[in-house]
Amino acid sequence: MTKGAAQSDVVQTRANDAGAGRVDWHKAISNHVAFALLTYTGLHIVVTMSVVKAGQGALLPYFALIVLVAAIIPACRWLEKRWEDLGDEVARDPAHDLTLARMFRRDVIMLWAGAIGLPFMMTGICKATRFILQ
C-alpha cells in the first residue's frame, strides 16, 4: 500500500468516526464559551484599567469581578449545559440539523454580543453613576 493510500484510509476512518463531517454541537458551543470568556475578561481589563488610570472608578475592578463571578460565568455555564443536555441522538440526527444550526447561531451571536458589549456597558454605567453622584 502506498503512503497516499494509507493516509486516505486514515482520513476516511476519521470522517466515519466523526459522523461524516457532522458538527459536534457540544464541543462547538464549549469552544465559543471559553473564547468568549477570555475575550470578555481581556476587554474588561483593558477598559477598566483605562478608567482607573484616569483617576476614576476605584471600585470598578471589584464591581467587574463580582459581575463576572455572579452573573457571567453562571450564564455561560447555563448556555453550555443547554447544549450538553440536548442528547446525542438529537445532536446526531440529520433531521434536526437546520433547527440546531439556527439555535446555535442565535446562541453564539448572543454570547459574543455579551462578551464584547458588556465590558463597555458596565464601564459606561459606572462612569455615568460617578458623574451623576458628583
N, C-alpha and C positions, 0 to 999 in steps of 0.2 A: 504494500500500500504506500502511495506517495505521501509526502508531507502535506500537500494541499488537500488531499482526500481525507487524511486524518483530522485536519483542522476543520474541514467541512462537517465531518461526523460529530465533532465536539460541539460546534455551533448549533447543529440541528438538535442534538441531545439537550443542550441548554434551552433552546427555544421550546422544545416539547415540555421540559420541566417547568418552564415559566408560563405555560399555558399558551404557547404560540403567540407571544407578544402581548399578552393581556396585561392590563395595568394592575399593579398591586396597590389598591386604594389605601390600605392601611399604612404601607411604607411611604407612599407619596404624601399623605397628609402629615405624617410624623416628620418627614423631612422639612416640609413647609413650616410647621410649628417650630421646629428647632431653629431654622434660619430666621424666622420672623422674631423669635425671642431675642436672638443675638442682635438683629437689626434694631429692634425696639430699645434694647439696653444700650447699644452703641450710640444711637441717636440721642437717647436721654442723657447720656454722659456728656456728649458734645453740647447739646442745647443747655443743659443745666449748668455746666461749667462756664459757658459764656455769660449766663446771668449772674452766677456767683462772682466771677471776675469783675463784673461791672459794679459790684458792691450791693447787689440786690439779692433778696431771697435766700437768706442764710438757712432757712428751714426747708427750702425747696428740695435739696437732695434727700432729706429724710422723708418728706411727703412722697417723693417719687418712689422711694424704696417701699413705703407702705402700700402704695397703689400697685406696685409690681407684685408684691407678695400676696396681698389681699384680693386683688382683682384679676390682674393679667394672667398670672400663672394658672390659677384655677380655671379661668375662661379657656385658656389654651388646652388645658388638660381635658376639660369637658368636650371641646371640639374634637380632640383626638380620640377620646373614648367613644364618641358617637360613631366614628368610623370603625373603631375596633369592634363595637357591638353589632355592626352590620351583619356579620356572619359570613363565613367563607362561601356558602352555597349561593348567596345573593351576589357577593362580590365577583364570583366566577361565572355567573350566568350571563351569557351574551344578550339575553333579552332585556337586561337591566342596564346595559352599557350607556345608552343615551341619557337615561334618568340619572345614573350615577355621575356621569360626566358633567351634567348641568349642576347637580348638587355640589360636586367637588369644586367646580369653577366658582360658584356662589360663595362657598366657604373660604376658598383661597383668596378671593377678592376682599371679603370681609376681614379676614385675618391680616392681609397685607395693608389694607386701609387703616386698620387699627395700629399695626406695628409702626407705620410711618407717620400717621396723623396724631396719635395720642401724645407722643413726647412734645410736639409743638403745641397741641391744645392744652395740655397740663401746664406747661411753662407760661403760655399766654394767660391762663386763668390765674396763676399765681402772680404774674406781673400786674394784671388788671386788679386783682384784690389788693395788692400792695399800693397801687396807685389810688384806688378808691379810699383806702383807710388812711392815707396821708393827709 
